[in-house]
Amino acid sequence: MSRLRILFLSAATLTLLNISAVAQAQYYPPPPNQGYHPPPCQAVTPSPVRGAARGAAGGAMIGAISGNAGRGAAIGAAFGGVRSAVRRGSARSAGACY
């Protein structure tokens, strides 16, 4: 009974290893490292402060059309800062920068 169980588990393990090797072969191998390093995040994405400034400018324009430029600038600054911070975090987690 013990030998049968060991034989069955060994066959199952080999089968799973073979399936994962076949699945891995369907993808391209990673490119060779030829001294390339991703650029710093400051070069790839704008800072959250710059995003807040751009958001404030856009919010002020939209707010001026609707009648309250100050409120539009405040909302735009908050939204622009958060958007820029999220964009930088996404680029960092995707490996586009460090």
C-alpha positions as CSV (number, residue, x, y, z in Angstrom):
1,M,0.0,0.0,0.0
2,S,2.8,2.4,0.9
3,R,4.7,1.7,-2.4
4,L,1.5,2.3,-4.4
5,R,1.0,5.6,-2.7
6,I,4.6,6.7,-3.3
7,L,4.4,5.6,-6.9
8,F,1.1,7.5,-7.4
9,L,2.4,10.7,-5.7
10,S,5.6,10.5,-7.7
11,A,3.7,10.2,-11.0
12,A,1.4,13.1,-10.1
13,T,4.4,15.3,-9.2
14,L,6.1,14.5,-12.4
15,T,3.0,15.2,-14.4
16,L,2.5,18.6,-12.7
17,L,6.1,19.5,-13.3
18,N,5.8,18.6,-17.0
19,I,2.6,20.6,-17.4
20,S,4.2,23.7,-15.8
21,A,7.3,23.3,-18.0
22,V,5.1,23.2,-21.1
23,A,3.1,26.2,-19.9
24,Q,6.4,28.1,-19.3
25,A,7.6,27.3,-22.8
26,Q,4.7,29.2,-24.3
27,Y,6.1,32.5,-23.2
28,Y,9.1,34.4,-24.5
29,P,12.2,34.2,-22.2
30,P,13.2,37.4,-20.5
31,P,15.6,39.5,-22.6
32,P,19.2,39.3,-21.6
33,N,20.4,42.0,-19.3
34,Q,22.7,44.2,-21.4
35,G,23.4,46.8,-18.8
36,Y,19.9,48.4,-19.1
37,H,18.4,49.7,-15.9
38,P,15.1,51.5,-15.8
39,P,15.3,55.3,-15.4
40,P,14.3,57.0,-12.1
41,C,10.7,57.7,-11.6
42,Q,11.3,61.5,-11.7
43,A,12.3,61.2,-15.3
44,V,9.3,59.0,-16.3
45,T,6.4,60.6,-14.4
46,P,5.6,64.1,-13.2
47,S,5.7,64.7,-9.5
48,P,2.5,64.9,-7.5
49,V,3.1,68.6,-6.9
50,R,3.2,69.2,-10.7
51,G,0.1,67.1,-11.1
52,A,-1.6,69.2,-8.5
53,A,-0.6,72.4,-10.2
54,R,-1.9,71.1,-13.6
55,G,-5.1,70.0,-11.9
56,A,-5.6,73.3,-10.2
57,A,-5.2,75.1,-13.5
58,G,-7.7,72.9,-15.3
59,G,-10.1,73.0,-12.4
60,A,-10.0,76.8,-12.3
61,M,-10.9,76.9,-16.0
62,I,-13.8,74.6,-15.6
63,G,-14.8,76.3,-12.3
64,A,-14.7,79.7,-14.1
65,I,-17.1,78.4,-16.7
66,S,-19.5,77.1,-14.0
67,G,-19.1,80.2,-11.8
68,N,-16.7,79.3,-9.0
69,A,-13.1,79.2,-10.1
70,G,-11.7,78.8,-6.5
71,R,-13.7,75.7,-5.8
72,G,-12.8,74.2,-9.2
73,A,-9.1,74.9,-8.5
74,A,-9.3,73.2,-5.1
75,I,-11.0,70.2,-6.5
76,G,-8.7,70.0,-9.5
77,A,-5.6,70.3,-7.3
78,A,-6.7,67.4,-5.1
79,F,-7.6,65.3,-8.1
80,G,-4.5,66.1,-10.0
81,G,-2.2,65.4,-7.1
82,V,-3.8,62.0,-6.4
83,R,-3.8,61.1,-10.1
84,S,-0.1,61.9,-10.5
85,A,0.8,59.9,-7.3
86,V,-1.1,56.9,-8.6
87,R,0.5,57.1,-12.0
88,R,4.0,57.2,-10.4
89,G,3.1,54.2,-8.1
90,S,1.8,52.2,-11.1
91,A,4.9,52.9,-13.1
92,R,7.1,51.9,-10.2
93,S,5.2,48.6,-9.6
94,A,5.2,47.8,-13.3
95,G,9.0,48.2,-13.5
96,A,9.1,51.2,-15.8
97,C,11.2,53.1,-13.2
98,Y,12.8,52.7,-9.8
